[in-house]
C-alpha cells in the first residue's frame, strides 16, 4: 500500500442503463471512501462558486467607482478686502489752505495774461512795461508753487506763502501804475491783492 491506487465507484443500478464506473485516486496510506470523495467534490464546487461571486462583486464595485463622477465642492466666493483705515485727525487741508490755493492759482493765471501783454508792448520797442514784466515773472512761479502745496496740505505751504505774499505785494504795486490804461494790469493788480490777503491769513 505504499503507492497510489485507484478504486472504482459504480453509479446506477443497471435498470436505467449500464452502470458507470469512475476511478478515484486516493493518497497513499489513506483509506478510500466514496462518501469522502463526493464531499471533496462538493467542497470544491462551493469554493469555486464563492470565488466566482466574489470576483463578480469586485468587478461591479470597480466599475461603479470608475464611472461615477467625482463630487466637486462649490467654489468659494472671494472674501471682500478690508476697507483701508480712516485717516487719523481728518484732512490736513484746512479752510485757510484752500483759500490760499484758490487765490494763488487765480493770481498765476491772471499774471500770465499780464505778462503776455507786457511782452507785446516790449516787442514794439517801448520800455514802459519792463518793470511790470519783471515782477510778474517772479510772482507767477511762486503762486503756482503755493497753489500746489496748499492744495495738498503740505507743511511747506506756510513758508512759501510768506514769499508769495511779498511777491504779490510788489507786483500789485507795479501793476497798479498801469491799471488805468491796461485792463490786463488792472486784473493782475486785483488778483495780487487777493492772493496777498490769503497768504497773510495762512502765515
Backbone as numpy.savetxt, mean C-alpha at the origin, in Angstrom:
# Nx Ny Nz CAx CAy CAz Cx Cy Cz
7.13 -93.16 6.74 6.30 -91.96 6.74 7.16 -90.73 6.74
8.36 -90.78 6.29 9.25 -89.62 6.32 9.09 -88.74 5.14
8.30 -89.13 4.10 8.14 -88.28 2.91 6.69 -87.95 2.71
6.44 -86.96 1.79 5.05 -86.56 1.52 4.30 -87.74 0.93
3.01 -87.78 1.20 2.21 -88.84 0.61 0.86 -88.26 0.29
0.13 -88.93 -0.55 -1.17 -88.44 -0.98 -2.21 -89.48 -0.66
-3.38 -89.05 -0.27 -4.50 -89.93 -0.05 -5.66 -89.44 -0.88
-6.47 -90.32 -1.31 -7.59 -89.95 -2.16 -8.82 -89.69 -1.33
-9.59 -88.70 -1.80 -10.86 -88.37 -1.15 -11.93 -88.53 -2.20
-12.90 -89.36 -1.91 -13.97 -89.61 -2.88 -15.11 -88.68 -2.60
-15.69 -88.14 -3.68 -16.82 -87.23 -3.54 -17.95 -87.81 -4.39
-19.10 -87.90 -3.83 -20.25 -88.48 -4.52 -20.46 -89.92 -4.12
-21.73 -90.38 -4.27 -22.04 -91.74 -3.86 -22.23 -92.66 -5.04
-22.02 -92.14 -6.26 -22.11 -93.00 -7.43 -23.48 -93.06 -8.03
-24.53 -92.51 -7.32 -25.86 -92.56 -7.88 -26.05 -91.52 -8.96
-25.48 -90.34 -8.76 -25.63 -89.26 -9.74 -24.53 -89.31 -10.78
-23.58 -90.15 -10.62 -22.48 -90.23 -11.58 -21.30 -90.89 -10.92
-20.28 -91.02 -11.66 -19.11 -91.69 -11.06 -18.48 -90.86 -9.96
-17.98 -91.53 -9.02 -17.31 -90.84 -7.92 -16.08 -90.11 -8.43
-15.84 -88.92 -7.88 -14.65 -88.13 -8.22 -13.64 -88.25 -7.10
-12.45 -88.56 -7.48 -11.40 -88.78 -6.49 -10.40 -87.64 -6.55
-10.10 -87.04 -5.41 -9.15 -85.93 -5.30 -7.95 -86.39 -4.52
-6.80 -85.95 -4.91 -5.57 -86.26 -4.19 -5.20 -85.09 -3.33
-5.02 -85.32 -2.09 -4.66 -84.28 -1.14 -3.33 -84.63 -0.55
-2.44 -83.67 -0.57 -1.12 -83.89 0.00 -1.09 -83.40 1.42
-0.37 -84.11 2.23 -0.21 -83.71 3.62 1.26 -83.56 3.89
1.54 -82.78 4.93 2.93 -82.59 5.32 3.44 -83.87 5.94
4.70 -84.12 5.83 5.26 -85.36 6.41 5.09 -85.40 7.91
4.67 -86.52 8.42 4.55 -86.73 9.85 3.24 -86.27 10.43
2.30 -85.67 9.56 1.02 -85.20 10.07 -0.07 -86.15 9.63
-0.99 -86.47 10.49 -2.09 -87.37 10.11 -3.01 -86.69 9.12
-3.51 -87.43 8.15 -4.39 -86.87 7.13 -5.82 -86.88 7.63
-6.52 -85.78 7.32 -7.93 -85.69 7.69 -8.65 -84.96 6.58
-9.68 -85.56 6.03 -10.44 -84.90 4.96 -11.12 -83.64 5.47
-11.60 -83.68 6.70 -12.29 -82.50 7.26 -11.34 -81.35 7.43
-10.12 -81.65 7.89 -9.14 -80.56 8.06 -8.77 -79.96 6.72
-8.74 -80.77 5.67 -8.44 -80.23 4.33 -9.53 -79.30 3.88
-10.79 -79.68 4.11 -11.89 -78.80 3.73 -11.86 -77.51 4.53
-11.56 -77.63 5.82 -11.47 -76.41 6.65 -10.39 -75.48 6.12
-9.27 -76.06 5.72 -8.18 -75.22 5.21 -8.59 -74.49 3.95
-9.29 -75.18 3.06 -9.76 -74.54 1.82 -10.74 -73.42 2.12
-11.62 -73.64 3.08 -12.60 -72.61 3.44 -11.91 -71.39 4.03
-10.90 -71.63 4.86 -10.17 -70.50 5.46 -9.46 -69.68 4.39
-8.91 -70.39 3.39 -8.23 -69.67 2.32 -9.22 -68.81 1.53
-10.41 -69.37 1.28 -11.41 -68.59 0.55 -11.84 -67.36 1.35
-12.00 -67.52 2.67 -12.39 -66.38 3.50 -11.31 -65.30 3.49
-10.05 -65.74 3.57 -8.95 -64.76 3.54 -8.93 -64.00 2.23
-9.13 -64.71 1.11 -9.16 -64.06 -0.20 -10.32 -63.07 -0.30
-11.49 -63.46 0.24 -12.64 -62.57 0.20 -12.39 -61.29 1.01
-11.82 -61.45 2.20 -11.52 -60.28 3.03 -10.49 -59.38 2.36
-9.45 -59.98 1.78 -8.42 -59.19 1.11 -8.99 -58.43 -0.08
-9.87 -59.13 -0.84 -10.48 -58.47 -2.00 -11.36 -57.30 -1.58
-12.16 -57.50 -0.53 -13.03 -56.42 -0.04 -12.21 -55.24 0.47
-11.12 -55.55 1.16 -10.26 -54.47 1.67 -9.64 -53.66 0.54
-9.18 -54.37 -0.50 -8.57 -53.68 -1.65 -9.58 -52.79 -2.35
-10.82 -53.29 -2.51 -11.86 -52.47 -3.15 -12.18 -51.23 -2.33
-12.29 -51.42 -1.02 -12.58 -50.27 -0.15 -11.48 -49.23 -0.22
-10.23 -49.69 -0.21 -9.09 -48.77 -0.29 -9.09 -48.00 -1.61
-9.40 -48.71 -2.71 -9.44 -48.05 -4.02 -10.54 -47.01 -4.06
-11.70 -47.32 -3.47 -12.81 -46.37 -3.46 -12.47 -45.12 -2.66
-11.85 -45.30 -1.50 -11.46 -44.15 -0.68 -10.43 -43.29 -1.40
-9.47 -43.93 -2.06 -8.44 -43.18 -2.79 -9.06 -42.38 -3.93
-10.00 -42.99 -4.64 -10.64 -42.29 -5.76 -11.44 -41.10 -5.28
-12.17 -41.27 -4.19 -12.93 -40.14 -3.64 -12.02 -39.05 -3.15
-10.90 -39.44 -2.51 -9.97 -38.43 -2.00 -9.32 -37.64 -3.10
-8.98 -38.29 -4.23 -8.32 -37.59 -5.34 -9.29 -36.73 -6.11
-10.54 -37.18 -6.21 -11.49 -36.42 -7.02 -12.11 -35.24 -6.31
-12.08 -35.23 -5.00 -12.72 -34.13 -4.27 -11.88 -32.87 -4.38
-12.55 -31.78 -4.63 -11.84 -30.49 -4.74 -11.45 -30.01 -3.36
-10.24 -29.52 -3.20 -9.82 -29.03 -1.87 -10.64 -27.83 -1.45
-10.98 -27.83 -0.21 -11.75 -26.71 0.33 -10.83 -25.55 0.62
-11.12 -24.40 0.01 -10.29 -23.21 0.21 -11.03 -22.23 1.11
-10.28 -21.68 2.05 -10.87 -20.68 2.94 -11.08 -19.38 2.18
-12.16 -18.65 2.43 -12.39 -17.36 1.74 -11.27 -16.39 2.05
-10.85 -15.59 1.04 -9.77 -14.62 1.29 -10.16 -13.60 2.34
-9.19 -13.28 3.16 -9.44 -12.30 4.21 -9.47 -10.90 3.61
-10.42 -10.11 4.08 -10.51 -8.73 3.61 -9.36 -7.92 4.20
-8.78 -7.02 3.39 -7.64 -6.23 3.90 -8.04 -5.37 5.08
-7.17 -5.34 6.06 -7.44 -4.55 7.24 -7.15 -3.08 6.97
-8.04 -2.20 7.39 -7.78 -0.77 7.15 -6.56 -0.29 7.91
-5.79 0.55 7.25 -4.60 1.10 7.89 -5.01 2.11 8.96
-4.29 2.12 10.06 -4.63 3.08 11.12 -4.44 4.51 10.66
-5.31 5.37 11.12 -5.21 6.78 10.74 -3.97 7.41 11.36
-3.34 8.32 10.65 -2.15 8.98 11.21 -2.52 9.79 12.45
-1.62 9.86 13.39 -1.92 10.62 14.61 -2.15 12.09 14.31
-3.06 12.68 15.05 -3.36 14.09 14.86 -2.19 14.94 15.33
-1.90 16.00 14.62 -0.77 16.86 15.02 -1.01 17.47 16.39
0.03 17.47 17.17 -0.05 18.02 18.52 0.03 19.55 18.47
-0.85 20.17 19.20 -0.79 21.63 19.32 -1.44 22.37 18.18
-2.12 21.67 17.22 -2.80 22.35 16.13 -1.84 22.83 15.06
-2.37 23.60 14.11 -1.58 24.09 12.98 -0.62 25.18 13.44
0.63 25.17 12.88 1.60 26.21 13.26 1.32 27.54 12.57
0.42 27.55 11.58 0.12 28.77 10.84 -0.94 29.56 11.62
-0.51 30.65 12.20 -1.41 31.50 12.97 -2.10 32.50 12.04
-3.04 33.24 12.61 -3.75 34.26 11.82 -2.80 35.36 11.36
-1.85 35.73 12.22 -0.88 36.77 11.84 0.01 36.30 10.69
0.40 35.03 10.71 1.21 34.49 9.62 0.42 34.46 8.31
-0.86 34.13 8.42 -1.69 34.10 7.21 -1.82 35.49 6.60
-2.06 36.50 7.43 -2.16 37.87 6.91 -0.84 38.31 6.28
0.27 37.99 6.92 1.58 38.38 6.38 1.85 37.68 5.05
1.48 36.40 4.95 1.70 35.65 3.71 0.89 36.25 2.57
-0.36 36.57 2.83 -1.22 37.14 1.79 -0.74 38.52 1.37
-0.39 39.36 2.34 0.06 40.72 2.02 1.38 40.69 1.25
2.29 39.80 1.64 3.58 39.72 0.97 3.43 39.21 -0.46
2.55 38.23 -0.66 2.32 37.70 -2.01 1.74 38.78 -2.92
0.78 39.53 -2.41 0.18 40.61 -3.21 1.19 41.71 -3.51
2.03 42.01 -2.54 3.03 43.06 -2.73 4.06 42.65 -3.79
4.44 41.38 -3.81 5.40 40.91 -4.79 4.84 41.01 -6.21
3.58 40.65 -6.40 2.95 40.72 -7.72 2.83 42.17 -8.18
2.41 43.03 -7.26 2.27 44.45 -7.61 3.63 45.07 -7.91
4.65 44.65 -7.17 6.00 45.16 -7.40 6.54 44.75 -8.77
6.20 43.55 -9.24 6.65 43.12 -10.57 6.05 44.01 -11.67
4.79 44.37 -11.49 4.16 45.26 -12.47 4.83 46.63 -12.46
5.14 47.11 -11.26 5.80 48.41 -11.14 7.21 48.36 -11.75
7.91 47.26 -11.55 9.26 47.13 -12.09 9.25 47.12 -13.62
8.29 46.44 -14.20 8.18 46.43 -15.66 7.96 47.84 -16.21
7.15 48.61 -15.50 6.91 50.00 -15.92 8.20 50.82 -15.82
8.95 50.60 -14.74 10.20 51.34 -14.57 11.20 50.98 -15.67
11.27 49.72 -16.04 12.21 49.28 -17.07 11.84 49.89 -18.43
10.56 49.96 -18.73 10.13 50.58 -19.98 10.53 52.06 -20.02
10.37 52.70 -18.88 10.74 54.12 -18.82 12.25 54.30 -18.97
13.01 53.43 -18.33 14.47 53.52 -18.42 14.96 53.21 -19.84
14.27 52.33 -20.53 14.68 51.99 -21.89 14.52 53.15 -22.86
13.72 54.13 -22.48 13.54 55.31 -23.33 14.64 56.34 -23.12
15.51 56.10 -22.15 16.62 57.01 -21.88 16.41 57.86 -20.65
15.22 57.79 -20.03 14.94 58.59 -18.83 15.50 57.88 -17.61
16.03 58.63 -16.66 16.58 58.09 -15.41 15.68 58.41 -14.22
14.49 58.93 -14.49 13.61 59.34 -13.40 13.17 58.14 -12.55
13.01 56.98 -13.15 12.50 55.81 -12.43 13.63 54.87 -11.97
14.87 55.32 -12.03 16.00 54.45 -11.68 15.97 54.05 -10.21
15.76 55.03 -9.32 15.73 54.71 -7.88 14.54 53.84 -7.53
13.43 54.09 -8.18 12.22 53.28 -7.92 12.46 51.83 -8.34
13.07 51.66 -9.51 13.35 50.30 -9.99 14.30 49.58 -9.04
15.26 50.32 -8.49 16.24 49.71 -7.60 15.60 49.16 -6.33
14.75 49.96 -5.68 14.15 49.51 -4.42 13.11 48.41 -4.66
12.41 48.50 -5.79 11.41 47.46 -6.10 12.10 46.11 -6.32
13.25 46.12 -6.98 13.99 44.88 -7.22 14.42 44.20 -5.92
14.68 44.97 -4.88 15.09 44.40 -3.59 13.88 43.96 -2.77
12.76 44.65 -2.96 11.56 44.31 -2.20 10.93 43.00 -2.66
10.91 42.77 -3.96 10.18 41.61 -4.52 10.69 40.27 -3.96
11.99 39.95 -3.98 12.44 38.64 -3.46 12.18 38.46 -1.97
12.25 39.56 -1.20 11.96 39.45 0.24 10.49 39.13 0.48
9.61 39.77 -0.31 8.18 39.49 -0.15 7.85 38.06 -0.58
8.49 37.58 -1.62 8.27 36.19 -2.04 8.70 35.20 -0.96
9.85 35.47 -0.36 10.34 34.58 0.70 9.41 34.58 1.90
8.93 35.77 2.28 8.04 35.86 3.43 6.72 35.14 3.15
6.19 35.30 1.94 4.92 34.65 1.60 5.05 33.13 1.74
6.16 32.57 1.30 6.36 31.12 1.37 6.57 30.65 2.80
7.42 31.33 3.54 7.73 30.91 4.92 6.54 31.09 5.85
5.82 32.19 5.70 4.66 32.43 6.57 3.54 31.43 6.28
3.38 31.05 5.03 2.32 30.10 4.68 2.56 28.72 5.28
3.82 28.35 5.46 4.13 27.04 6.04 4.36 27.09 7.55
4.24 28.27 8.12 4.43 28.39 9.57 5.87 28.23 9.99
6.80 28.64 9.13 8.22 28.49 9.43 8.65 29.41 10.58
9.54 28.93 11.46 10.05 29.79 12.54 10.92 30.93 12.02
11.36 30.85 10.77 12.16 31.92 10.19 11.30 33.05 9.63
10.00 32.88 9.63 9.11 33.88 9.04 9.24 35.23 9.75
9.38 35.22 11.06 9.47 36.48 11.80 10.75 37.24 11.45
11.86 36.52 11.31 13.12 37.18 10.97 13.05 37.80 9.57
12.46 37.07 8.63 12.33 37.59 7.27 11.33 38.74 7.25
10.31 38.66 8.10 9.30 39.73 8.15 9.93 41.06 8.57
10.92 41.00 9.46 11.58 42.24 9.88 12.32 42.88 8.71
13.02 42.09 7.90 13.70 42.62 6.72 12.70 43.10 5.67
11.62 42.35 5.52 10.61 42.71 4.53 9.94 44.04 4.90
9.76 44.26 6.18 9.15 45.52 6.63 10.02 46.72 6.24
11.31 46.59 6.40 12.23 47.67 6.02 12.23 47.91 4.50
12.25 46.82 3.73 12.25 46.96 2.27 10.95 47.58 1.77
9.83 47.19 2.37 8.53 47.75 1.96 8.44 49.24 2.32
9.00 49.61 3.46 8.97 51.03 3.85 9.76 51.88 2.86
10.91 51.38 2.45 11.74 52.12 1.50 11.07 52.18 0.12
10.48 51.07 -0.31 9.82 51.04 -1.61 8.58 51.93 -1.60
7.86 51.94 -0.49 6.67 52.78 -0.38 7.04 54.25 -0.52
8.11 54.62 0.14 8.53 56.03 0.09 8.93 56.44 -1.33
9.60 55.57 -2.05 10.04 55.90 -3.41 8.88 55.88 -4.41
8.02 54.87 -4.30 6.90 54.77 -5.24 5.88 55.90 -5.01
5.78 56.37 -3.78 4.82 57.44 -3.47 5.15 58.72 -4.24
6.44 58.90 -4.58 6.85 60.08 -5.33 6.24 60.11 -6.74
5.97 58.94 -7.28 5.47 58.85 -8.65 4.00 58.41 -8.70
3.36 58.29 -7.54 1.99 57.79 -7.49 1.01 58.71 -8.21
1.33 59.99 -8.28 0.40 60.94 -8.91 0.32 60.78 -10.42
1.35 60.33 -11.09 1.34 60.24 -12.54 1.66 58.83 -13.08
1.84 57.85 -12.19 2.06 56.45 -12.63 1.19 55.53 -11.75
0.18 54.95 -12.37 -0.73 54.08 -11.60 -0.01 52.84 -11.06
1.01 52.37 -11.78 1.77 51.21 -11.31 2.50 51.53 -10.02
3.07 52.71 -9.94 3.76 53.11 -8.72 2.78 53.33 -7.57
1.60 53.87 -7.89 0.58 54.10 -6.86 0.13 52.77 -6.25
-0.13 51.78 -7.09 -0.56 50.47 -6.60 0.54 49.80 -5.79
1.79 49.96 -6.22 2.91 49.35 -5.49 3.09 50.01 -4.14
2.93 51.33 -4.08 3.07 52.05 -2.81 2.01 51.58 -1.81
0.78 51.39 -2.26 -0.30 50.93 -1.37 -0.04 49.50 -0.89
0.43 48.65 -1.78 0.71 47.26 -1.40 1.87 47.19 -0.41
2.87 48.04 -0.59 4.01 48.06 0.34 3.58 48.51 1.73
2.66 49.48 1.78 2.18 49.97 3.08 1.42 48.86 3.82
0.58 48.12 3.09 -0.18 47.03 3.71 0.73 45.89 4.15
1.74 45.60 3.35 2.66 44.51 3.71 3.51 44.89 4.92
3.94 46.15 4.99 4.72 46.60 6.15 3.91 46.48 7.43
2.64 46.82 7.35 1.77 46.72 8.53 1.64 45.27 8.98
1.46 44.34 8.04 1.34 42.92 8.39 2.65 42.37 8.95
3.78 42.84 8.41 5.08 42.39 8.91 5.32 42.88 10.33
4.96 44.13 10.59 5.16 44.69 11.94 4.30 43.96 12.97
3.10 43.54 12.55 2.22 42.80 13.47 2.79 41.42 13.77
3.49 40.86 12.82 4.07 39.53 13.02 5.32 39.58 13.88
6.11 40.62 13.70 7.35 40.75 14.46 7.04 41.10 15.91
